[in-house]
Amino acid sequence: MRLPRIAADLPGRPHLPTGRQLLLPAGLAVAFAVLAAVVLSRHGTPYAVDTVPHRWSVRHRPHGWAAAARAVTAAGTGPYPYLAAAVGGWLGGGRTARRGVPTALLAVLVLLAGQLVRTGLMAAFHRARPPAADWAAHASGYAFPSGHSASSAMAAGVLAWGLLRALPGPAGRAAAAVCGLAALLIGATRVYLGVHWPTDVLGGWLFAGCWLALALPPLAEFAGGGRTRGRPPPSQTDTPCERR
């Protein structure tokens, strides 16, 4: 009999993250911290990597393109990110009332918690936005990290996760790629519309990546009923002697 394995496989027993699982969020957190330090080293004053794309956007922004950018950027705020997270959770949870609905609610809570942390960071860094005369869309609050960029990336990540679980194979990968492209476009519109510096958007993406790397593994475990994805229940892997 293998008692240690029985204890590890008891239903509901949490699986602590391994060192390898923490490498990605730790790396993204370090990258975000370095970027924040660089941005704050000049008290938020933009670098050339910020001002050059900003000036180009202001000079190349006809009415039609600006209107299209505003339509895209609207998907990064309001109810849309939460709806995307809920759909991703429902898909990842198996599209059932028993598991899909609770997973959808947990996915929304994951996004909401990320939003609260991101809002606190924005208030702590209090970086100013580009000059309001250059804006082609409404904006409020501080600049770093970009709220639209972080929100859309977190929501797109949860939705992509759910699609990959619900649609294994090329279809799921293609749908997940579309989610990633949508998040990239929303972030790019924040620079094009003149309401964020490029480093604000990069900071939003780094924050979202770190948050997803921390949140998706426990979300997947919850969706699987306490088991990691792809791991069959103990009844299918252990011998009768091991399950006693």
N, C-alpha and C positions, 0 to 999 in steps of 0.2 A: 504493500500500500504506500501511496505517496501523499502523506498528509499535508506537506507544504503546498502542493499544487491544489489540493482540495480547498485550502484556505484562500488561495489566490483567486479561485474560480467561484467563490460564493457569490450569488446574485446580490447586486447592490453595493458590493465592495468597490470603492473608488480606486482607480489606477493612477498612481502618482506619475507625473510626467518624467521622462527620462532626460538625461543630460543632452542627448542628441535632439530630443524634441524641443528643448529650450534654446538650441543654437540659433535657429532662425529668428525668433522674436528678440533674442538678446542682440543679435547682429543688427536688426532693424532699429532697435532702441538706441544702440550706440550711434548708428548713422543719423538718426533723428537728433540725438543730443549734440553731435558734432555740427550738424547743420544749424541748429538753434544757437549754438555758441558762436558760429561764424556770423550769423545774422545779427545777433545781439552785440557783437564786438564793436560795431559801429553804431550802436543804439538804433538799429533798424534802418539806417541809411542804405539805400540799395546799391548793389554792385553793378558792374557793367553787364553781368549775366542777367540782371534784372531789367536794367534800363533799355538795353538794346532791343529785346523782344517787345517791351512795352511801347517804345516809340514807333517801332514798325507797325504794331497793331493799330495804334492811333492813326497812322498815316494811311493804312490800307483797310479801311472799315466802311465800305459803302452801306447804304441803308439796308439793302436786301440781306447782305451778309450779317450785319448786326442783328437784324430781326431773327434770322435763323439761329444765330448764336444764343440769343435770349431764349428761344424756344428750347434749345438743347440744355442750357444751363438751368432752366426751371425744373428739370428732372432731378436735380441734385438737392432739392430742398422740399419742404412741405411734407405731404403724406407719401410721396413717391418712394423715398428710400425705405420707409417702414413697410410699405406694401411689398416692395421687392424682398425685404428680409423675411416677411411673413410667408410669402410664396416659397422662398428658398427653404425655410424651416419646414413647411408643410410637405414639400417634395422630399426633403431629406429624411423626414420622419415616416415616410411610407404612404403618404396621402390617405391616412385613415384618421378617424375621429379619436381612436385610442392613443395613437402615438404621434400622428401628424399635427394635430391641433396643439398639444402641449409643446411640441418642438417648435412650431411656428411662434407661439407666445414667447418661448425662451429666446428664439432668434431676434425677436423685436426687443426684448430686454437687453440682449447683447449689444444691439445697435444703440439703444438708448443710453446704456452705461458708457459706451464709447463716446457718444455725443457729450455727455456730462464731463468726462475727462478732457476731451478736446476743448470744450468751452472754458474749462478751468485753465488750461495751458494758454489759450488765447489771451485770457485776462492777465495771466502772469507775465507773458512776454510783451503785451501791449504794443505790438508793432503797428505803425501807421500804414494805412493803405496808400496807393498812388494818389496823385492830386485828383480831387473830385471833378475838376474840369475835364479830365480825360475819361470819365466814366461813361459807358453807354448802357448801363443797367443800374438798378437800385442796389445799394449795398449798405450794410451797417456793421458796427462792431469793429474789432481789431482784425489784423490781416493774417497773422501767422499762428498756427497752420491754417490753411484755407478750409473753411467749413464745408463748402460745397464739394470740394475735392475729397476730403476725408469721408463725408457722409456717403457720397455716391460710390466711393471705392469700397467702403465697408459693406454697403448694401449689395453691391455687385458681387463681392466676394462670397457673401452668404447665399445669394441666388445661384451663383456658379457652383458652389458646393452642393446645393440641393439638386441642381440639374445633372451634375456628374453622378450623383447617387441614383437618381430616378431614370437617367438615360445613359447607361454604360455604353461605351464604344464611341464611334465617330460622331454620332448625333449629339451626345452629351458634351464632348470636347468642343464641337463647333458652337453649341449654345453658350458654353462657358466663355469661349473666346469672344463672342458678341458682348457678353457682360463686361469683360475686361475692356473692350474697345469703347463701350459706352462710358465707362468711368474715365478713360483717358480723354475722350472728347469733352466731357463735362468739365474736367480740370482745365483743359486747354482753353475753353471758352472764358474761363475766369480771367485769364491773361488777355485774351483777345478783346474782351469787353472793358479792359482797363481797370478792373476793380481789385486785382491781386498782382503781386510780383510773382515771377516764375518760381522763386524759392519758397513762396507761400504754398504754392500748389505742390511742389516737391515735398515739402514738410507734411502736407495733408496726406499724400500718398504713403510716405514712410510711416506716419502714425497709423493709418488704416492697415497697412501690411503687418505691423507689429501687433495691433489689436486682433486682427484675424488669426494670426499665427498662435496667439494665446487662447482665443475663444473657440476656434473651430474644433480642435481635438475633444474638449469636453462636450461640445454640442453634438459631435458625432457619436460619442459614447452614450449620451442621453438618448439620441435618436435610435441607437441600436439596443436600447434596453439595458445599458450597463456594459455592453461588449463593444470593443473596437470594431470598426468596419471590416468586413471580410472574415471575421473570426466566428466560426460556428459555435453554437451553444455547447456547453460541456457534455451534454447527453450524446452529442454526435462525435466527440473526439476522445472521451475517456472510456476505458473499459469498465464493465460492471464493478470490478474490484476497486477501481479508483474512485467510483462515485459513491461507495459506501462510507 
